[in-house]
Amino acid sequence: MTIEKYEYAGYKLRLFEYRDRWALEIKKGSARKIKSLKTKNLETAKDEFYKYKLELKEKGRLDIIFDTDLLRQIEIFLEWSKINSNSPRTFEKHNESMNKFLDFLKQNRIEAITPSLNEKFKMYLLNKGLATRTVDLHLTSLSKMITVLEELEIIPRGVYKRPKLIRAKSVKAPKFWTSEEVERILQVARRTYIYGMLVVALNTGLRLNELRYLRWDDVVLEQGFLLIQSHPEDGFNPKDYELRRIKLNTATIQLLAELREKKKDNAKYVFSNKYCLPRKNNLYRDLLRILDVAGVTDKGAWHCARRTWGSHAIMAGADPKSVQRIYGHSRLETTQAYLNVTNKHLDETMDLVEFTDNKELAKVLPFKGKD
């Protein structure tokens, strides 16, 4: 016997009697959940019904139930990836991984992504003869899909479990440039088109794509800051999809002021090519040549410049949470993984605390003996 009904935002709520007790039915699309209210009292059952009704009206959703149609969820993710990925190649990788996952799903009837399912998918890929690195790339795409579905509120947070990669994270030596190395690199780069990009990267921690698509409209030299923000017409979105305001130091302001004086009238981008378009070609290759001449090898290229800024900021006493916000990381753990400090800095930190047995300050403590 149904007592109450309510429909909103695609959800259907129904309060009904089941085996001498009251129960709540929640439906959305193909998803259906029956929640026993464990009471025979109608007023108590109505209170519970109204609680869910109010939550639905306020939030527009109920986390207790969600549509488990994985095929539709994969479609949503690929639509998102096509629009929001920083490069067509990223979308291609996501599309390839989802096709692998769909092939796997044909052999498995499931309603949720669980640790057990992740392991089965992992073994499915390995049995196909894929290398462990390739398998990890497909698993990473699956994790990204889960993150996107959570952010779009397609699924509640935590209901889908992210897969564990095959390869454990290895502990590597610090990968950032010392002050002496930075000086040598900039001296070699001074007469090249890369010099300006390097100076800004080393003084702001910007990603390479953020440098390439940086517009003069986003640079406010008079107030000493720049903005990192989305420009959908360019196909560019920051990795964190959030607006960031970054203060500029004196050296960066001076460099950008010089570049602004020399720029063409129709130049929209700070670091543009001869066609006034964002620089794309040969950036990695040309920086590696500069690093080779400067005698700085095996430390990475453009991303090392970003990591160098953060590492030196931390060593100078910067708060990691502030570095996190400037970097544009959603989690502090990501920032901490980027930042390595030198043994010298660690040694100096250890010297800050010193305990010793100073006889002049020693006191005799009166202990009472046992009775």
HELIX and SHEET records of a PDB file:
HELIX    1   1 LEU A   42  LYS A   59  1                                  18    
HELIX    2   2 LEU A   70  ASN A   84  1                                  15    
HELIX    3   3 PRO A   88  LEU A  105  1                                  18    
HELIX    4   4 PRO A  115  ASN A  127  1                                  13    
HELIX    5   5 THR A  132  GLU A  151  1                                  20    
HELIX    6   6 SER A  179  ALA A  189  1                                  11    
HELIX    7   7 ILE A  194  THR A  204  1                                  11    
HELIX    8   8 LEU A  208  ARG A  212  1                                   5    
HELIX    9   9 TRP A  216  ASP A  218  5                                   3    
HELIX   10  10 PRO A  232  ASP A  234  5                                   3    
HELIX   11  11 THR A  250  LYS A  262  1                                  13    
HELIX   12  12 LEU A  283  ALA A  294  1                                  12    
HELIX   13  13 TRP A  302  MET A  315  1                                  14    
HELIX   14  14 PRO A  320  TYR A  327  1                                   8    
HELIX   15  15 LEU A  332  TYR A  338  1                                   7    
HELIX   16  16 ASN A  343  MET A  350  1                                   8    
HELIX   17  17 LYS A  359  LEU A  361  5                                   3    
SHEET    1   A 4 THR A   2  TYR A   8  0                                        
SHEET    2   A 4 TYR A  11  TYR A  18 -1                                        
SHEET    3   A 4 ARG A  21  LYS A  28 -1                                        
SHEET    4   A 4 ALA A  31  SER A  36 -1                                        
SHEET    1   B 3 VAL A 219  VAL A 220  0                                        
SHEET    2   B 3 PHE A 225  ILE A 228 -1                                        
SHEET    3   B 3 ARG A 244  LYS A 247 -1                                        
END                                                                             
